[in-house]
């Protein structure tokens, strides 16, 4: 079974994401939403028995609680983190089926439309895995949860801890695209304050997004290096 985990915030994109979900019976799509917003009324929800809606009493922006609530409900198979501004790509399901048939129980790392596949690191500061870069066996969810962090991106922290659990011997890196990074929205959303002014910049062009992410990553490592001196 492949469990798709979506912490829901952007209701307007829901149907477009649903159209990309692989049309197979061994796929379950978990939608985690706050109970403080109105119930979902999309017609396709009633027609698709593979969808499970988790109503959670939490802030709408609390992705940590949303993800962990779904994690607690996954007790078999594999899971994949599908953001609500993203779609599934066909290769995602193909890779899952190949490794599921082989009985692989670990971490499968792939690439995205923006980045090639990257080897994970146990150091969250060095780990560069995006949210949707991994298909993962469920066993780790009894040991690792999504967590808040002021020092690292939450996806990088999570996947570094997952890699620590499985280790190199149960981790494979495949040169295949399994993720469509921010497909339904800007590739990168920049929200900062500089010199007292708020900056809101949505980046749609892939080459600019790659350059920005590389620069942000270099800046982060430079700051860590400086603090260590």
NORNORVEN-V296503 format. One record per backbone hydrogen bond with DSSP energy under -0.5 kcal/mol. CO is the residue of the C=O (numbers start at 1). NH is the residue of the N-H. E is the energy in kcal/mol with one decimal. If there is no record, write none. Layout:
BEGIN
co->CO nh->NH e->E
co->CO nh->NH e->E
END
This chain:
BEGIN
co->1 nh->3 e->-0.6
co->1 nh->78 e->-3.0
co->2 nh->4 e->-0.6
co->2 nh->28 e->-2.6
co->3 nh->5 e->-0.5
co->3 nh->80 e->-2.7
co->4 nh->6 e->-0.6
co->4 nh->30 e->-3.3
co->5 nh->82 e->-1.8
co->6 nh->8 e->-0.9
co->6 nh->32 e->-2.7
co->9 nh->11 e->-1.2
co->10 nh->13 e->-1.4
co->11 nh->14 e->-1.4
co->13 nh->17 e->-2.0
co->14 nh->18 e->-2.4
co->15 nh->19 e->-1.8
co->16 nh->20 e->-0.5
co->17 nh->20 e->-1.4
co->17 nh->21 e->-0.6
co->18 nh->21 e->-1.3
co->22 nh->24 e->-2.0
co->24 nh->27 e->-1.1
co->26 nh->2 e->-2.9
co->28 nh->4 e->-3.2
co->28 nh->30 e->-0.7
co->29 nh->31 e->-0.6
co->29 nh->52 e->-2.7
co->30 nh->6 e->-2.6
co->30 nh->32 e->-0.6
co->31 nh->33 e->-0.7
co->31 nh->54 e->-3.6
co->32 nh->8 e->-2.6
co->33 nh->56 e->-2.8
co->34 nh->37 e->-1.0
co->42 nh->45 e->-1.3
co->42 nh->46 e->-0.5
co->43 nh->46 e->-1.0
co->43 nh->47 e->-0.9
co->44 nh->48 e->-1.5
co->47 nh->49 e->-0.7
co->48 nh->51 e->-1.6
co->50 nh->29 e->-2.0
co->52 nh->31 e->-2.9
co->52 nh->54 e->-0.6
co->53 nh->55 e->-0.7
co->54 nh->33 e->-2.5
co->54 nh->56 e->-0.6
co->56 nh->35 e->-2.5
co->56 nh->58 e->-1.7
co->59 nh->62 e->-1.6
co->61 nh->63 e->-1.9
co->62 nh->66 e->-1.8
co->63 nh->67 e->-2.8
co->64 nh->68 e->-2.4
co->65 nh->69 e->-2.1
co->66 nh->70 e->-1.5
co->67 nh->71 e->-2.7
co->68 nh->72 e->-1.9
co->69 nh->73 e->-0.6
co->70 nh->73 e->-1.3
co->70 nh->74 e->-0.7
co->71 nh->74 e->-1.2
co->73 nh->75 e->-0.7
co->77 nh->138 e->-2.5
co->78 nh->3 e->-3.1
co->79 nh->136 e->-2.3
co->80 nh->5 e->-2.7
co->80 nh->82 e->-0.8
co->81 nh->83 e->-0.7
co->83 nh->86 e->-1.5
co->85 nh->184 e->-3.0
co->87 nh->180 e->-0.6
co->89 nh->92 e->-1.2
co->89 nh->93 e->-0.8
co->90 nh->94 e->-1.6
co->91 nh->95 e->-2.7
co->92 nh->96 e->-2.2
co->93 nh->97 e->-2.5
co->94 nh->98 e->-2.1
co->95 nh->99 e->-2.1
co->96 nh->100 e->-2.5
co->97 nh->101 e->-2.4
co->98 nh->102 e->-1.1
co->99 nh->104 e->-2.4
co->100 nh->103 e->-1.1
co->106 nh->137 e->-2.7
co->107 nh->109 e->-0.6
co->107 nh->172 e->-2.6
co->108 nh->135 e->-2.5
co->109 nh->174 e->-3.1
co->110 nh->118 e->-0.5
co->111 nh->178 e->-2.5
co->111 nh->179 e->-1.2
co->115 nh->112 e->-3.4
co->122 nh->124 e->-0.7
co->123 nh->126 e->-1.4
co->123 nh->127 e->-1.8
co->130 nh->133 e->-1.6
co->131 nh->134 e->-0.5
co->133 nh->110 e->-2.9
co->134 nh->81 e->-0.5
co->135 nh->108 e->-2.9
co->136 nh->79 e->-2.8
co->137 nh->140 e->-0.9
co->138 nh->141 e->-2.4
co->139 nh->142 e->-1.5
co->140 nh->143 e->-2.2
co->140 nh->144 e->-2.2
co->153 nh->157 e->-2.3
co->154 nh->158 e->-2.5
co->155 nh->159 e->-2.6
co->156 nh->160 e->-1.7
co->157 nh->161 e->-1.7
co->158 nh->162 e->-2.2
co->159 nh->163 e->-2.4
co->160 nh->164 e->-1.7
co->161 nh->165 e->-1.7
co->162 nh->166 e->-2.4
co->163 nh->167 e->-3.0
co->167 nh->170 e->-1.3
co->168 nh->171 e->-1.4
co->170 nh->107 e->-2.4
co->172 nh->109 e->-3.1
co->172 nh->174 e->-0.5
co->174 nh->176 e->-2.1
co->176 nh->111 e->-3.0
co->176 nh->178 e->-0.7
co->179 nh->113 e->-1.1
co->179 nh->181 e->-0.6
co->180 nh->87 e->-0.5
co->180 nh->183 e->-1.6
co->182 nh->185 e->-1.5
co->188 nh->190 e->-0.6
co->188 nh->203 e->-3.1
co->189 nh->191 e->-0.6
co->190 nh->201 e->-2.4
co->192 nh->199 e->-3.7
co->194 nh->197 e->-1.9
co->197 nh->194 e->-2.7
co->198 nh->200 e->-0.5
co->199 nh->192 e->-1.9
co->201 nh->190 e->-3.1
co->201 nh->203 e->-0.6
co->202 nh->204 e->-0.6
co->203 nh->187 e->-1.7
co->203 nh->188 e->-1.5
co->205 nh->209 e->-2.5
co->206 nh->210 e->-2.7
co->207 nh->211 e->-1.8
co->208 nh->212 e->-2.7
co->209 nh->213 e->-2.6
co->210 nh->214 e->-2.4
co->211 nh->215 e->-2.3
co->212 nh->216 e->-2.7
co->213 nh->217 e->-2.2
co->214 nh->218 e->-2.3
co->215 nh->219 e->-2.4
co->216 nh->220 e->-2.1
co->217 nh->221 e->-2.2
co->218 nh->222 e->-2.2
co->219 nh->223 e->-2.1
co->220 nh->224 e->-2.0
co->221 nh->225 e->-2.4
co->222 nh->226 e->-2.3
co->223 nh->227 e->-2.1
co->224 nh->228 e->-1.4
co->225 nh->229 e->-0.6
co->226 nh->229 e->-0.8
END
